[in-house]
C-alpha cells in the first residue's frame, strides 16, 4: 500500500485544525444568481412569511436575499456555515 493510501485510511481524531474564514462572494455572481432566483418566484411576495432552511450551505445568504427582495418576510435558519456543519 502506498504511503498516501495508508495516510488516507488511518483513523482520525476528528480535529481538522482551525476552520478558515469563508471566502467573500463575488458581488457580480451574487447579483446574477439573485436575479435568476427572483425570476422564478411571483413578482410580489409581500403577503408571505417564509422560513428558509439554508442547511449551512454555500448559498446560505442568496435564497433569503432573493425572497426578501420579492417582498417576503424571511426568517433564515441554519445560515451560519463554518466549513464543517453543512446539512447538519
PyMOL CGO cylinders between C-alpha atoms (Angstrom):
from pymol import cmd
from pymol.cgo import CYLINDER

trace = [
    CYLINDER, 0.00, 0.00, 0.00, 1.29, 3.40, -0.90, 0.3, 1, 1, 1, 1, 1, 1,
    CYLINDER, 1.29, 3.40, -0.90, 2.15, 5.91, 1.81, 0.3, 1, 1, 1, 1, 1, 1,
    CYLINDER, 2.15, 5.91, 1.81, -0.63, 8.27, 0.71, 0.3, 1, 1, 1, 1, 1, 1,
    CYLINDER, -0.63, 8.27, 0.71, -3.23, 5.48, 0.76, 0.3, 1, 1, 1, 1, 1, 1,
    CYLINDER, -3.23, 5.48, 0.76, -2.18, 4.47, 4.27, 0.3, 1, 1, 1, 1, 1, 1,
    CYLINDER, -2.18, 4.47, 4.27, -2.46, 8.08, 5.43, 0.3, 1, 1, 1, 1, 1, 1,
    CYLINDER, -2.46, 8.08, 5.43, -5.94, 8.38, 3.94, 0.3, 1, 1, 1, 1, 1, 1,
    CYLINDER, -5.94, 8.38, 3.94, -7.12, 5.16, 5.59, 0.3, 1, 1, 1, 1, 1, 1,
    CYLINDER, -7.12, 5.16, 5.59, -5.77, 5.95, 9.06, 0.3, 1, 1, 1, 1, 1, 1,
    CYLINDER, -5.77, 5.95, 9.06, -8.43, 6.80, 11.64, 0.3, 1, 1, 1, 1, 1, 1,
    CYLINDER, -8.43, 6.80, 11.64, -8.59, 10.46, 12.55, 0.3, 1, 1, 1, 1, 1, 1,
    CYLINDER, -8.59, 10.46, 12.55, -9.26, 12.02, 15.91, 0.3, 1, 1, 1, 1, 1, 1,
    CYLINDER, -9.26, 12.02, 15.91, -11.77, 14.48, 14.41, 0.3, 1, 1, 1, 1, 1, 1,
    CYLINDER, -11.77, 14.48, 14.41, -9.60, 17.58, 14.85, 0.3, 1, 1, 1, 1, 1, 1,
    CYLINDER, -9.60, 17.58, 14.85, -9.06, 19.09, 11.43, 0.3, 1, 1, 1, 1, 1, 1,
    CYLINDER, -9.06, 19.09, 11.43, -7.48, 22.26, 12.79, 0.3, 1, 1, 1, 1, 1, 1,
    CYLINDER, -7.48, 22.26, 12.79, -8.87, 25.77, 12.60, 0.3, 1, 1, 1, 1, 1, 1,
    CYLINDER, -8.87, 25.77, 12.60, -11.58, 26.49, 10.08, 0.3, 1, 1, 1, 1, 1, 1,
    CYLINDER, -11.58, 26.49, 10.08, -10.58, 29.12, 7.54, 0.3, 1, 1, 1, 1, 1, 1,
    CYLINDER, -10.58, 29.12, 7.54, -12.93, 32.06, 7.10, 0.3, 1, 1, 1, 1, 1, 1,
    CYLINDER, -12.93, 32.06, 7.10, -15.41, 31.76, 4.24, 0.3, 1, 1, 1, 1, 1, 1,
    CYLINDER, -15.41, 31.76, 4.24, -14.42, 33.49, 1.02, 0.3, 1, 1, 1, 1, 1, 1,
    CYLINDER, -14.42, 33.49, 1.02, -16.09, 36.76, 0.12, 0.3, 1, 1, 1, 1, 1, 1,
    CYLINDER, -16.09, 36.76, 0.12, -18.69, 36.12, -2.58, 0.3, 1, 1, 1, 1, 1, 1,
    CYLINDER, -18.69, 36.12, -2.58, -18.25, 37.80, -5.94, 0.3, 1, 1, 1, 1, 1, 1,
    CYLINDER, -18.25, 37.80, -5.94, -20.88, 40.60, -5.95, 0.3, 1, 1, 1, 1, 1, 1,
    CYLINDER, -20.88, 40.60, -5.95, -21.50, 40.18, -9.68, 0.3, 1, 1, 1, 1, 1, 1,
    CYLINDER, -21.50, 40.18, -9.68, -22.19, 36.47, -9.32, 0.3, 1, 1, 1, 1, 1, 1,
    CYLINDER, -22.19, 36.47, -9.32, -24.43, 37.04, -6.31, 0.3, 1, 1, 1, 1, 1, 1,
    CYLINDER, -24.43, 37.04, -6.31, -26.43, 39.67, -8.21, 0.3, 1, 1, 1, 1, 1, 1,
    CYLINDER, -26.43, 39.67, -8.21, -26.82, 37.38, -11.23, 0.3, 1, 1, 1, 1, 1, 1,
    CYLINDER, -26.82, 37.38, -11.23, -27.92, 34.44, -9.10, 0.3, 1, 1, 1, 1, 1, 1,
    CYLINDER, -27.92, 34.44, -9.10, -30.38, 36.52, -7.07, 0.3, 1, 1, 1, 1, 1, 1,
    CYLINDER, -30.38, 36.52, -7.07, -31.80, 37.90, -10.32, 0.3, 1, 1, 1, 1, 1, 1,
    CYLINDER, -31.80, 37.90, -10.32, -32.25, 34.37, -11.65, 0.3, 1, 1, 1, 1, 1, 1,
    CYLINDER, -32.25, 34.37, -11.65, -33.97, 33.25, -8.45, 0.3, 1, 1, 1, 1, 1, 1,
    CYLINDER, -33.97, 33.25, -8.45, -36.21, 36.33, -8.46, 0.3, 1, 1, 1, 1, 1, 1,
    CYLINDER, -36.21, 36.33, -8.46, -37.36, 35.42, -11.97, 0.3, 1, 1, 1, 1, 1, 1,
    CYLINDER, -37.36, 35.42, -11.97, -38.61, 32.06, -10.69, 0.3, 1, 1, 1, 1, 1, 1,
    CYLINDER, -38.61, 32.06, -10.69, -40.92, 33.41, -7.96, 0.3, 1, 1, 1, 1, 1, 1,
    CYLINDER, -40.92, 33.41, -7.96, -44.03, 35.59, -8.18, 0.3, 1, 1, 1, 1, 1, 1,
    CYLINDER, -44.03, 35.59, -8.18, -43.37, 39.31, -8.53, 0.3, 1, 1, 1, 1, 1, 1,
    CYLINDER, -43.37, 39.31, -8.53, -44.73, 40.31, -5.13, 0.3, 1, 1, 1, 1, 1, 1,
    CYLINDER, -44.73, 40.31, -5.13, -44.49, 38.07, -2.07, 0.3, 1, 1, 1, 1, 1, 1,
    CYLINDER, -44.49, 38.07, -2.07, -45.36, 40.81, 0.42, 0.3, 1, 1, 1, 1, 1, 1,
    CYLINDER, -45.36, 40.81, 0.42, -48.19, 38.77, 1.90, 0.3, 1, 1, 1, 1, 1, 1,
    CYLINDER, -48.19, 38.77, 1.90, -45.92, 35.81, 2.75, 0.3, 1, 1, 1, 1, 1, 1,
    CYLINDER, -45.92, 35.81, 2.75, -43.74, 34.92, 5.69, 0.3, 1, 1, 1, 1, 1, 1,
    CYLINDER, -43.74, 34.92, 5.69, -41.12, 32.39, 4.63, 0.3, 1, 1, 1, 1, 1, 1,
    CYLINDER, -41.12, 32.39, 4.63, -38.68, 30.24, 6.58, 0.3, 1, 1, 1, 1, 1, 1,
    CYLINDER, -38.68, 30.24, 6.58, -35.57, 29.29, 4.61, 0.3, 1, 1, 1, 1, 1, 1,
    CYLINDER, -35.57, 29.29, 4.61, -33.53, 26.35, 5.88, 0.3, 1, 1, 1, 1, 1, 1,
    CYLINDER, -33.53, 26.35, 5.88, -30.17, 27.13, 4.31, 0.3, 1, 1, 1, 1, 1, 1,
    CYLINDER, -30.17, 27.13, 4.31, -28.56, 23.91, 5.56, 0.3, 1, 1, 1, 1, 1, 1,
    CYLINDER, -28.56, 23.91, 5.56, -25.37, 25.86, 6.37, 0.3, 1, 1, 1, 1, 1, 1,
    CYLINDER, -25.37, 25.86, 6.37, -24.65, 25.63, 2.63, 0.3, 1, 1, 1, 1, 1, 1,
    CYLINDER, -24.65, 25.63, 2.63, -22.77, 27.81, 0.21, 0.3, 1, 1, 1, 1, 1, 1,
    CYLINDER, -22.77, 27.81, 0.21, -25.85, 29.80, -0.84, 0.3, 1, 1, 1, 1, 1, 1,
    CYLINDER, -25.85, 29.80, -0.84, -26.97, 30.49, 2.73, 0.3, 1, 1, 1, 1, 1, 1,
    CYLINDER, -26.97, 30.49, 2.73, -27.31, 34.22, 2.03, 0.3, 1, 1, 1, 1, 1, 1,
    CYLINDER, -27.31, 34.22, 2.03, -28.66, 34.14, -1.51, 0.3, 1, 1, 1, 1, 1, 1,
    CYLINDER, -28.66, 34.14, -1.51, -32.00, 32.35, -1.06, 0.3, 1, 1, 1, 1, 1, 1,
    CYLINDER, -32.00, 32.35, -1.06, -33.15, 34.59, 1.78, 0.3, 1, 1, 1, 1, 1, 1,
    CYLINDER, -33.15, 34.59, 1.78, -31.94, 37.67, -0.13, 0.3, 1, 1, 1, 1, 1, 1,
    CYLINDER, -31.94, 37.67, -0.13, -33.89, 36.76, -3.27, 0.3, 1, 1, 1, 1, 1, 1,
    CYLINDER, -33.89, 36.76, -3.27, -37.09, 36.12, -1.32, 0.3, 1, 1, 1, 1, 1, 1,
    CYLINDER, -37.09, 36.12, -1.32, -36.78, 39.29, 0.73, 0.3, 1, 1, 1, 1, 1, 1,
    CYLINDER, -36.78, 39.29, 0.73, -36.26, 41.30, -2.46, 0.3, 1, 1, 1, 1, 1, 1,
    CYLINDER, -36.26, 41.30, -2.46, -39.53, 39.82, -3.69, 0.3, 1, 1, 1, 1, 1, 1,
    CYLINDER, -39.53, 39.82, -3.69, -41.16, 41.30, -0.59, 0.3, 1, 1, 1, 1, 1, 1,
    CYLINDER, -41.16, 41.30, -0.59, -41.47, 38.22, 1.64, 0.3, 1, 1, 1, 1, 1, 1,
    CYLINDER, -41.47, 38.22, 1.64, -40.79, 38.42, 5.36, 0.3, 1, 1, 1, 1, 1, 1,
    CYLINDER, -40.79, 38.42, 5.36, -37.89, 35.96, 5.60, 0.3, 1, 1, 1, 1, 1, 1,
    CYLINDER, -37.89, 35.96, 5.60, -36.59, 34.04, 8.58, 0.3, 1, 1, 1, 1, 1, 1,
    CYLINDER, -36.59, 34.04, 8.58, -33.41, 32.15, 7.77, 0.3, 1, 1, 1, 1, 1, 1,
    CYLINDER, -33.41, 32.15, 7.77, -32.36, 29.14, 9.83, 0.3, 1, 1, 1, 1, 1, 1,
    CYLINDER, -32.36, 29.14, 9.83, -29.19, 27.06, 9.63, 0.3, 1, 1, 1, 1, 1, 1,
    CYLINDER, -29.19, 27.06, 9.63, -27.48, 30.02, 7.98, 0.3, 1, 1, 1, 1, 1, 1,
    CYLINDER, -27.48, 30.02, 7.98, -24.11, 30.05, 9.73, 0.3, 1, 1, 1, 1, 1, 1,
    CYLINDER, -24.11, 30.05, 9.73, -21.75, 27.75, 7.82, 0.3, 1, 1, 1, 1, 1, 1,
    CYLINDER, -21.75, 27.75, 7.82, -18.44, 27.07, 9.47, 0.3, 1, 1, 1, 1, 1, 1,
    CYLINDER, -18.44, 27.07, 9.47, -16.92, 24.75, 6.88, 0.3, 1, 1, 1, 1, 1, 1,
    CYLINDER, -16.92, 24.75, 6.88, -17.92, 21.62, 8.77, 0.3, 1, 1, 1, 1, 1, 1,
    CYLINDER, -17.92, 21.62, 8.77, -21.62, 21.86, 9.50, 0.3, 1, 1, 1, 1, 1, 1,
    CYLINDER, -21.62, 21.86, 9.50, -23.15, 21.68, 6.03, 0.3, 1, 1, 1, 1, 1, 1,
    CYLINDER, -23.15, 21.68, 6.03, -26.57, 19.99, 6.13, 0.3, 1, 1, 1, 1, 1, 1,
    CYLINDER, -26.57, 19.99, 6.13, -26.31, 19.44, 9.88, 0.3, 1, 1, 1, 1, 1, 1,
]
cmd.load_cgo(trace, "trace")
